[in-house]
Amino acid sequence: MSGAPVVVVGAGPVGLTAALLLARRGLRVLVLERHAEPYPLPRAVHLDDEVFRVLQDAGVAGSLAPHTRPMAGLRLLDGAHRVLAEFRRAPDAGANGWPQGSFVHQPDLEAALTAAATAEPGIELRRGVEVTGLRHDDGGVAVAARDRATGEDRSVRGAAVLGCDGAGSTVRELIGARMRDLGRADRWLVLDVRSDRPLELWPGVHQVCDPRRPSTYMPVTGDRYRWEFRLQPGETAADLAGSDRLAELLAPVVPADGLEVLRAVEYTYRAQVADRWRDGRVLLAGDAAHLSPPFVGQGLGLGLRDAHQLAWKLAAVLAGEAGDELLDTHRAEREPHARALIRVALLLGALMTGGGRGGAVVRRAVLAVVRRIPAVARLATDSRTPPLRRGPLVERRGRTGRRLAGTLLPQPDVLVEGRPCRLDDVLGDGEARLTADLRLHRADGTTVQLVDPGGTLRRWLGPATQVCIRPDRIVRAAR
């Protein structure tokens, strides 16, 4: 590996995942993180099965999986904590080869990613370094940076820059991008606790649909639990986090004694998308590009999908296999997808927590009907995200193309020469072509005969004679 590295700004899950995916494609990567140490407290707590495939491609899913717990599903409760509806998820692996939903302690995720990045020779991680300026030069980017502890200059030149530096992104500010609101901000108290005894909680997400005090709670992993309470106008986190008030809030679920409060902070949940995602070879990903309310658990997932779909495109451009115009597809593909999921989160949030007393009455009546309809139950538990729209990298032609192009290839366990393996592990890093006889033609020129014991691939293919699969496992075209 030679030449200027790709500079990734931000060593959170999105930045480290992007670095690992780029390094797998032969690129040198320099990760700059303004904080001297990893953030020790949890933030995101949910990963779906599609996102687990991104982590699988980055090489960390296997080490992370033992530190996660399958999510049982979603329960909607009324203000008295009576069950209005329950939507279950199967704990075993689904169409993507991983449980549909998993709880995760974000520091465990970041530890797995950091360990993998540290062990990767093509990645250098510098903590305590703050980016202060960006300037394009000779096809690359000059990155002005300084050591926050000593003030020493740490400026570098990168082949490209990825801004994965979160909601308060410096990179976004430096390229002149601004966040645009898709909905109103919502203030919540986020409470992370540990318990000295196992709490008798159903192992899924509980959404309390009480218009007076909407809340969410869930067991995370090990002895960790999370509660979230919407703050009313004029309230602060300190108002609710006092011992007496906290005990009152937790009383419908568990007694407060024996709980260690790890964090009690106010979060402002925003629904926003940046008005530009790229300036030359400087690109945004994750929270730097979009922010989502938590109601569908896709905030982190959106960012990891950004990294997965951007890494192979950037690698192709830097290798001279494609022109810089390929980078235009980053925003073109990812922004509509992000907007769609953010709108779903806004809608579900309104349906579950809004409407006042009248809304609570209507919600109970409607849920009493819809929870008995299997199609609705499947919709509530299905982890699939919307397919990508038609574009230069998604060819929706013909009936088969319209059905499959833009969707994610399933990942069943397959046999290769009698050896069981996950499908993604034999696809390779480039594009691949799968034919109706289950022959996999890989980018390196090799062909692999797959055996599909469960018939998942054959059912998915249907009448298709062949599909072209992008490096991010999304179908480019089918016929």
Steps between C-alpha positions, in 0.01 A plus 500: 500500500643835395392858440300732722260327739127545518443719806201397709395765750332336800577171673144406589330191356443658157855631464669181616275283284578717198871471576485121520301472177746727319802313634350172378506652154870577520489866603706666770278672755576763762231546765501830690295521819475818703442319832797343674305197623197307373170616647435255787119520524231348277316691230361278223359170629356331187638325193283331238596202287579708192747709698658189650593407144691829471692410816555151356656656190716716727619186679359562848158331508638173635682663792209733576214249486572338843462846657154560351157361581214429257209740539167326560299769322281796595227541758270799495365587846239747617553750781421232758760270340238262362595333174324655200683293240802274476708442187751221543827438318657157469825477698673278244667607177270626228540571130816703558673234707471687832215564748256761370583730790772493763571709808857623530699704752662759274835497686518124422443577132764772501746273682459231233545753221801662669669165554450409134624839379805485727588155367463612136839613357333732251327709771657762725285639781596833658296614798496847649539662156260772388438589135494876444506545122464331160639604163492316167833470317622293205220244519529458876411687818731689735372444855603756763503341844652551842570299812244618756729430796822661373382728221752340263424497130364165375405607148498232230409457137231247413387339177148564629328593827200333661317710757371243749521741791143495626217744551730795574716420196798728440537362148140590419565855617825526303333407171220750564221245542201563726245273661139531382210405727256228396301525824504672834761426764396288798662517846540178701671388818724201425573284801757219493516281808655181632320269739649288776232240427335382177188702429187311399453665161380357171815492279381753245417869464212640703338815362267670748240682287400745772445849356564650844843336536607285202789274588706209375689238693693184422758259636821552304778248568626342821386705798433817295160656441372816336203730561403804294238755607370790294565831670213742529543870414705669770627173651868409516679171542598610851131542589432131429833349601467576872463188713136554601377596155699222337355242735153626405573465127641149536237373746259360235779269383755437778598641839784750473702347784793289381535701180822683422441800275780511246367796309200732515518756221270701280506404133336706231382259232511669163375411154749664266687448174801698376445719194823377342699181556804556283757764410738343251661208680366602839187300587267473799364183660300407809371766738704762316258452208171412669335469841201279578261471795543163675159343436619249237848456648675598177724792600820295516381264227463781250859607562643150464312459172654828384846359570427172324368662184766772491813292565492299177415807290787703644737205458402470133561872441838502674608189309420671172223253419234774499484875469418739783142516373445164668515689830189693396303180556579511873248770582270401211458152649533561870298820552163364375557186708581706810203732444265202462609343830500832684143563386400152616657577839310830520174332405539215748600743772183702440282189487649354819531809714282779359135597490427586862228312688290460184797351320542241776138386457532474122836325527356228725206439265714487186765273652235260625417436134834519322692275737277213384595552135806288411611736221514792743692295755754407232535864401565600862770237548660497155850649513532562126568858400365662182674404173723755333342704224578453134824673396840446336574210737146358524350380171130428543413359161235238437282326757790319664713813513221699660459228764864446594716795393586728792424232760745318722603150402400253776776321686417136569755244608624329184731211419813549291675173417316348794613771741229706678552876494315829496424623151666841547826327589526348152374797296835681503562875520397590145189458291366149451247330276268225622325282244190285531712183531657659812836561341673801651728686259733721703693814409834317517392276212430192710170311497355327805218246497267563792275247670199658670372239750204708620398619155516866607685619190281306258183643653646849494615472138161375382496519119819710483772349282779713647564790735790744516606567860687813606786485754257623769277191434230710331360376170605724214294321233298184449343326203 
